[in-house]
Amino acid sequence: MIYREAGQFKTSYRQDSAIFPILQDRIAIIFYLFVAFIVIPLFGSDFFLNSMMIPFLIFALAAIGLNVLTGYTGQISLGTGAFMGVGAYSCYKLTTFFPETNIVLLILLSGFFAAGIGMIFGLPSLRIKGFYLVVTTLAAQFFLEWAFIRVGWLYNYNDSGAIEVPQREAFGLIVTGPAATPSVRYLMVLSIVVLVTWVVSNLIHGRIGRSWMMIRDMDIAAELIGVRPLHAKLSAFAVSSYVAGVAGAMMVFFWLGAAEVESFDVNHSFLILFMVIIGGLGSLVGSFLGAAFIWMLPIVIRAVPRVLGLDINAATVEHLNFMILGALIIFFLIIEPHGLARLWSVVKQKLRVWPFPY
């Protein structure tokens, strides 16, 4: 009886089309934000923030970027890792050119460089689709990896070939570098993730998002009723690459502290694709669920044997992780193609009519 719509009347189209039309959903999102912004920074350990929450939020944002392109627009991509790298290297160069500028602003600006590159590599989507588009985005992944290695200007000609994060302050706090505390970096990441997710959510629920979904469902019919495939597909590539670029910049500046090209290789592109598949295509909530599931799974696999008193080496844990992950991907593709987000939706529907039959 705690999840009911009875008595919640809608008197306008704006109320009916709200992102959280039910009072209980609005209360829940406020509660989640309270826990994320207040409880976790106060009581979370450095290990919990550094090894679990910060990477979870970063990969969740990258999954949102891929979900915009694959889940909402139907354009499959295997170049998300490379677009994250574009954002990271762009932010590194911006800190070199504008050392006194707020680092949060530079991270948000770095996404526009990734958006531009994404639009360039998205041009073939106007002519090809499906497997051929996958090959095109994979070519973008390999080309950008090559550029990160061979173009010394991108990493300021460092002998190591890596980009190293300088210490920067924002809002009177040290937010990057070894002196930055995990709680401060976590709050910076969380704030950016909430902001970008809110913007993407509004795009999806607006005219642009509807054009994306029409292209996904039937592009020829969408074009016949006035949707321009050029604008719809390129805007999807731009938004997706922008979000991935911001995630890549945060990964280096707020989590890793330094990075080489291996941090943006094709394995990361596959990892983010798996997050979207398991979490649920065409769902922002699914992006968070998929990122949490895949990132937390190896940690759980390591922790359970220790609790049971078993000694399992790191290589065995990694192999178990791959085996379980592969089995789960097959399971979700066969049993529930819409992923964890669909399961959560079913639970909410059952709560609405409980204790009556569904």
C-alpha positions, 0 to 999 in steps of 0.5 A: 500500500506504500506505492499508490497512484490513487488520489494523485490527479494530473490537471495539466499535460506538463504534470502528466509528462513529468519525469517523476509523475508519482509522489513516491518516485519524487520522494525516493529520488530525494532520498537517494540524493540525500544518501549520495550527497550527505550519508556516503561522504560522511560515513564512507571509507577512503577505500569505498569512495576510491575503489567503488563509488567514484569509478561506479559513477564515472562508468555509469555516466559513460554507459548513459552516453552509450545508451543515448546512441545505442539504446535510444537511437539504435546506432551500435558503437564500439568506440566509447572508450576512445571518445572517453580518451578524447575528453581526457586528453582535451581536458589535459590540454585545456589545463595546460593552456588555461591553468587558472581556470576552474577544473570543473568548467574545463571538464565540462568543456572537454566534452565538446571536443569529444562531441565534435570527433563523435560527429565526424565518425558518426557521418557514416551512420547516414549511409550504413547501419548494423554490423557495418556501423559497428566496424566503423566505430571500431575503426574510430576506436583504433584510429584514436588509440593510435593518435593518443600514442603517436601525437606527442602534442596531446600528452605534452611530449612526456617521455612516459607517454602518459598524461599526469594530472596537476593539482587544481583547486575549485570552490576553495578546495583541492579537487585534483592531485594527490592532496585531494581527499576522496570525499571531495573528489567523490562529491565533484564526480557526483555533482557532475554526474547528476547535472549531466544526467539531468540534462540528458534526461530532459533531452530524451523526454523532449523533441530531440529524444522523440526523434532519436527513438523514432529513428531507432524504431523505424528510420524510414517512417520517421523520415516520412513524417518529418524527422531529419535523419542527418540531424537526429543521428548526428545529434545522438552521436554528439550527445553520446560522445560529449557524455563519454568525453566528460566521463573520460576526463573525470576518470583521469582527473578525479580517479586515476590521477594519470593515464596512458592509452591503455586506459581508453582501449577497446576493452573499456568500450566492450565493458561499457557496452556490457553495462548497457546490455545488462542494465537495459537498453533505452533506460537511464536507470539501467545505465546505473544498474548495469554499471553498479552490477558489473563494477561491483561484481569482481569486488564481491567475488573477491570478498565472498571467498575471504568471508568463507575462509578460502584463499583464491588468487587474483587470476582466478578471481578475474577468470571467474569474473569473465565467466560469470559476466559472459553467462549473465550477458547470455542470460539477459539477452535470452530471458530479459533483453531489456535488462535489470531496468525491466526487472525493476519496472516489473517490481514497481508495477507489482507494488502498485497493485499489491496486495491484489493480483497483478 
